[in-house]
Amino acid sequence: MKPTVYLETTIPSYLTAWRSNELIMAANQQATREWWDLSKPNFEVFISEVVIKEATEGNTEAAERRLASINGIPELALSAEAEQLASLLLAKAALPAKARIDALHIAIATLNGMDFLLTWNCRHIANATTQHIIEATCRAAGYEPPVICTPPQLMEIIL
């Protein structure tokens, strides 16, 4: 059985965006494309209705590219239990109040037993200073959180 990965919305966004002129952003976009092409086949990949909703926002052409990239990927439901865990993550200051959507991504991935949550959101999700609070909050609620990481951290070694 392949390890499971929840794709947060930044992944299809970086995958399908026009190449950035900013060096770090361009490198992250390239890393996302490499993960998608080389490593994604080694994982069972999932999204959620939250990802779909976020992917539809903004520029119409960009939204169409994002939606096309995730077409056919199994969708995890947003449950009342996920809403409760997200609220708990916000209440325990694992994430700021304005990051409710980010808390929902974490909650959905956690409740569905994902092995990994893949993201470029390093402000609220893949944040080394809050990671321990996210993990402790999920575990105190009786759940094992996924490993939260960026595409380079989840690259499979290709020999």
C-alpha positions as CSV (number, residue, x, y, z in Angstrom):
1,M,0.0,0.0,0.0
2,K,1.3,3.4,-0.9
3,P,1.7,6.2,1.6
4,T,-1.1,8.8,1.5
5,V,-0.7,12.5,0.8
6,Y,-3.2,15.3,1.2
7,L,-2.5,18.1,-1.2
8,E,-3.2,21.6,0.2
9,T,-4.2,24.2,-2.4
10,T,-0.7,25.7,-2.7
11,I,0.4,22.6,-4.5
12,P,-1.8,22.8,-7.6
13,S,-1.3,26.6,-7.4
14,Y,2.5,26.3,-7.7
15,L,2.2,23.5,-10.2
16,T,0.1,25.4,-12.7
17,A,1.2,29.0,-12.1
18,W,3.2,30.9,-14.7
19,R,6.9,30.8,-13.9
20,S,7.7,33.5,-11.4
21,N,10.5,36.0,-11.9
22,E,11.4,35.7,-8.2
23,L,14.2,33.2,-7.7
24,I,12.8,31.5,-4.6
25,M,9.3,31.3,-6.0
26,A,10.5,29.9,-9.3
27,A,12.6,27.3,-7.5
28,N,9.6,26.2,-5.4
29,Q,7.5,26.0,-8.6
30,Q,10.1,23.8,-10.2
31,A,10.3,21.6,-7.0
32,T,6.6,21.2,-7.2
33,R,6.7,20.1,-10.8
34,E,9.5,17.7,-10.1
35,W,7.6,16.2,-7.1
36,W,4.5,15.9,-9.3
37,D,6.3,14.2,-12.1
38,L,8.7,12.0,-10.2
39,S,7.3,11.3,-6.8
40,K,3.5,11.6,-7.0
41,P,3.2,8.2,-8.6
42,N,4.6,6.7,-5.4
43,F,1.8,8.0,-3.2
44,E,-1.9,7.8,-3.0
45,V,-3.0,11.4,-3.3
46,F,-6.1,13.1,-2.0
47,I,-7.6,16.6,-2.0
48,S,-10.8,17.9,-0.3
49,E,-13.7,20.1,-1.1
50,V,-11.9,22.9,0.6
51,V,-9.0,22.6,-1.9
52,I,-11.5,22.6,-4.8
53,K,-13.2,25.7,-3.4
54,E,-9.9,27.6,-3.0
55,A,-8.7,26.4,-6.4
56,T,-11.8,28.1,-8.1
57,E,-10.9,31.5,-6.7
58,G,-9.0,34.3,-8.4
59,N,-8.2,34.6,-12.1
60,T,-10.5,32.4,-14.2
61,E,-7.7,31.0,-16.4
62,A,-5.5,30.2,-13.4
63,A,-8.5,28.6,-11.7
64,E,-9.1,26.4,-14.7
65,R,-5.5,25.2,-14.7
66,R,-5.6,24.5,-11.0
67,L,-8.8,22.5,-11.3
68,A,-7.6,20.6,-14.3
69,S,-4.5,19.6,-12.4
70,I,-6.5,18.0,-9.6
71,N,-9.2,16.6,-11.7
72,G,-9.7,12.9,-10.8
73,I,-7.9,13.1,-7.5
74,P,-10.1,11.5,-4.8
75,E,-11.8,14.1,-2.6
76,L,-12.1,13.9,1.2
77,A,-15.3,15.4,2.7
78,L,-15.4,18.3,5.1
79,S,-17.1,16.9,8.2
80,A,-18.5,18.4,11.4
81,E,-15.7,16.5,13.1
82,A,-13.1,18.3,10.9
83,E,-14.8,21.7,11.7
84,Q,-14.5,20.9,15.4
85,L,-10.8,19.9,15.2
86,A,-10.1,23.1,13.1
87,S,-11.8,25.1,15.8
88,L,-9.7,23.4,18.5
89,L,-6.5,24.2,16.5
90,L,-7.5,27.8,16.4
91,A,-8.4,27.9,20.1
92,K,-5.1,26.4,21.1
93,A,-3.3,29.1,19.1
94,A,-1.7,26.5,16.8
95,L,-2.9,28.9,14.0
96,P,-4.2,32.4,14.1
97,A,-8.0,33.1,13.8
98,K,-7.6,34.3,10.3
99,A,-6.2,30.9,9.2
100,R,-9.4,28.9,9.5
101,I,-9.1,27.4,6.0
102,D,-5.6,26.3,6.9
103,A,-6.8,24.7,10.1
104,L,-9.5,22.9,8.0
105,H,-6.8,21.4,5.7
106,I,-4.9,20.1,8.8
107,A,-8.1,18.7,10.3
108,I,-9.3,17.0,7.2
109,A,-5.9,15.4,6.6
110,T,-5.6,14.3,10.2
111,L,-9.1,12.9,10.5
112,N,-8.6,10.9,7.3
113,G,-5.4,9.4,8.5
114,M,-3.2,10.9,5.9
115,D,0.5,10.1,6.2
116,F,1.5,13.5,4.8
117,L,0.1,16.9,4.2
118,L,1.9,18.6,1.3
119,T,2.0,22.4,1.3
120,W,3.9,25.5,0.5
121,N,2.0,27.4,3.2
122,C,4.9,27.9,5.6
123,R,3.2,30.8,7.4
124,H,0.4,28.8,9.0
125,I,0.8,25.1,8.1
126,A,4.4,24.0,7.5
127,N,5.7,26.4,10.2
128,A,8.5,25.0,12.4
129,T,7.5,27.3,15.3
130,T,3.9,26.1,15.5
131,Q,4.3,22.5,14.3
132,H,4.6,21.1,17.8
133,I,1.4,22.9,18.8
134,I,-0.4,21.5,15.8
135,E,0.8,18.0,16.6
136,A,0.1,18.2,20.3
137,T,-3.4,19.6,19.7
138,C,-4.3,16.8,17.3
139,R,-2.8,14.1,19.6
140,A,-4.6,15.5,22.7
141,A,-7.9,15.2,20.7
142,G,-7.1,11.6,20.0
143,Y,-5.7,11.8,16.4
144,E,-2.3,11.2,14.9
145,P,-1.5,14.2,12.7
146,P,0.1,13.8,9.3
147,V,3.7,14.8,8.6
148,I,3.5,18.3,7.3
149,C,6.0,19.0,4.6
150,T,6.9,20.8,1.3
151,P,7.6,19.0,-2.0
152,P,11.4,18.9,-1.6
153,Q,11.0,17.3,1.8
154,L,8.8,14.5,0.3
155,M,10.9,13.8,-2.8
156,E,11.5,10.1,-3.3
157,I,15.1,9.2,-4.1
158,I,15.3,8.2,-7.7
159,L,18.3,6.0,-8.5
